[in-house]
Amino acid sequence: MPTPSPFVPVVHAASLRSHVEDSLAAAIVSGQIPPGELVSVPGLALKFDVSATPVREAMINLQQRGFVEPVRNKGFRVTDVSRKDLEDLVHLRQLIEVPVVRDLAGAFPQAPREQLRTLARGIVDAAGQGDLPTYLAADIEFHRDLLSLSGNTRLVALVTDLRRQTRLTGLSGMLHTEQLRESALEHERLLDLLEAGDAGGAEALLHRHIGHVLGWWSGNPEPAADPEPAADPEPAADPEPAAR
């Protein structure tokens, strides 16, 4: 199945800039537009079938986010992200997100569960359809809404910004693979663990899920997940004392 093009014409004028920015960001994050590629405002305007103004505004925003850098008289070049940058982002996210989600397992509210389930199913559907922009948008919304249950708006804003900086350059190569389906299904499994009050399981799953940034989502193999620990065997009965 071919990969959907990130360059989709926009219908509503009010959303021109945000649509262009979100579409280009998703294409850069997923690796559809690789590091080093040069893009121009007129060329992008033609592909999106819009005027140059919203494209130029979108590119300025992407430059501020560190996704592109200007090239004099040529346009913008997609920037690269080092392995160290990704490791730092992953480490920060694991430090911040994992404890919050672990705490939620002890008091997971009923009201938002169906909405989170809908988002989780949307992530799985988008993965199956190879729709990377929808996959990434739903993924950000799912984790944002989940973290918002902590009531800490500053934390949610910080993590959302960290997620938007993260590059998943191997994601486009994962289309229609078992790995992409597995990472998508982890959202539903996380909800299962939270609803069951399994704090340890939720903690381990989210830690591994964020770690995909350095593994599958960067085009690298990952070791198999550790199996569930086996239950401790029943202690052996004390032997009968020897007759005296």
N, C-alpha and C positions, 0 to 999 in steps of 0.2 A: 504494500500500500504506500503511495507516495506521501512525503511529508507535506502537510499544508503550508502554503506560502505565508510568511509573516506580513507580506505586503498586500493587505486587503483594503480596498477603497472604503472610505468613511461616508456615511449617509448624513449624520447629524453634525452640523457645523460647530455646535457648542463643544463637542467632544473631539474635535480634530487633533489638537495638540496632545491631549492625554492618550488618545488612541494610538497615534504615531509613536509617542514615547513608550507606552506599554508594549506595543508590538515589537519595536526595535530592542527594547531592554530584554524581552523574552528571547528574541532571536540571538542576542549577544550572550545572555546567560547560558542558554542551552547549547551554544556552539554552532548554531545555524549560520551566524555571521562570525567567522573565526577571528582571533586576535591578529592584528596586523592588516586586516582588510581595510581598504580605503573606500569611503562612501561620500557621495556629494549630495548637497541639498537639492539641486535640480533633479538629479537622478532619482532620489528617494521620492520627491514630489510627484514625479512621473509615475513611479511604481504604485504609490498610494492614491494617485489620481486626485491630488489636492494642490493648493497653491504652495509656494515656497515658505510663506510665513509660519504656519504651524509646524512645518518640518524644522525650520531654523530654531524655533523656540524649543522644540523637543530635543534637538541636538545640544543646545546650550544647557538644558537640564541634565542630559546624559553626561555632558562634560563635567558638570558640577558633581555628579555621582561617581566620576572616575571611569566611566565606561568608554569614553572616547577622548581623543585629544585633537585639537585643530592642526591642520596642515595648510600652511599659507598657499592660497590660490588653488587649492586642490579639494579641500573638504575636511573630513574628519577621519582619523584612523582609530580603529578599535584597539583599545589598550589590552595588554596582557596582564595576567595576575600570576604572581609567583606561587610556588608550592608553599613557601613560608607564609604568604598572605592568607592562603586558604587554611593552613594549619592554625593560624591565629584566630581567624573567624570561627572555625569549628570549635576551638578551645573555649572561646568566649561564649558561644551559644550553648555548649554543653554545661558550662559553669552556671549560666543564667536559667536556661529553659528546663533542664532536667530536674533540679530541686523543686521548681514551681509545680511541675506536673506530678512529681512524687507526692507533694502535699495535697494536690487535688484529689488523689485517690482516696484520701481519708474523708473527704466531704464533697463528693462530685454531685452538683445540683441536678435536679431532674429537668428543669425547664429548658436548658439549651441542648439537650441530648439529641432530639430529632433533627434540629438544624445542623448540628455537627455531623450527624449520620448522613444527612443529605450532601454536605460538602465532601465527606469521605467517599461516598459513592460517586460523586462527580469527578473526583480525582482518579478513581479506578476507571471510570468510563472514558475520561480524556486520555489516559494512558493507553487503553485499548484502541482508541481511534487515532492515536499518534498525533493528538492535538496538543503540542507543547505549550503554546500561549495559555490555553485554558487550563492545562495541567498546573502550570506554575502559578497562575492567578488563584486557582482554587486551593493550592497548597499553602500559599501565603495567607489566604483568608482563613483556612482551617486552623493553622497554628496561631494566628493573631486572635481569633475568637476563643480558642482554647485558653491561651494565656490571659486573655482579658477577664477570665473567671477569677483570677487572683485579685482583681480590683486595683491593681497597680498600673495606672496608665503610662507612667514613665517607663516602666519595664517593657510594656507592650510596644511602645514607640521605639525603644532602643533595639529590641529584638527584630522588629520589622525592618528597621534600617540595616541591621547586620545581615538579614536574609536578602535584602535587595542588593547588597554589595557582593554577595556570594556568587561565584561563577560555577556553572555545572557544565563545563565544556565538553564532557563526554555524553551528555544527555541525549543529544540528537542521534548519536550512534546506538543508543539503547532502545530506539523505537521498535515496538513489537517484539521485545525480548522478555524472557521470564524475569530478569532482574528488575525491569521497569514495573512489571505487574506486581512483583513481590514488594517493591518499595511503596507502591501505591496502596496495596492491601494493608501495609503496616498502620495506616491511619485508622482503619476499621478495627484492627487488633488492639491498637492503643485505647480506643474507646471501650472495647470489651474489658480490658484490664482495669480501666478506671471505674467502670460500672461495677466490677466485681470487687473493688476496693483493694486490688493487688498493687500496692505501692512499689514493691521491689520489681515486679514484672514490668510495670509501666516505666520505671526508671531505666531498666536495662534496655528495653525496646527503643525508647527515645534516644538514649545515648548512642545506640547502634545506628538508628535512623539518621541522626545528624552526621554521623561518621561516614555515611555514603558520599558526602561531598568529596572526601579524599579517596574514596573507593570507586564504586560503580559510576557515580555521577561525574567522575573525572576520567572514566575509561580504564580504571584499574581493577584487577580482580580483588575479591575479598575472601577471607576465610569463612568457612561455614559457621553459622551461629552455634554457640555452645548449646548442647542439649540440656533439657531440664534436669536439675540434679535429682539423682535417685533418692528415694526415701531411705532413711537409715533403717538397717535391718533390726528386727526385734532382738533385744539382748537375749543371749542364751541363758537358759535356766541354770541356777547354781546346782552343781552336782550334789547328789545325796551324800551326806557325810559317811565316811567309811565306818563300818561296824567295828566296835572296839571289843 
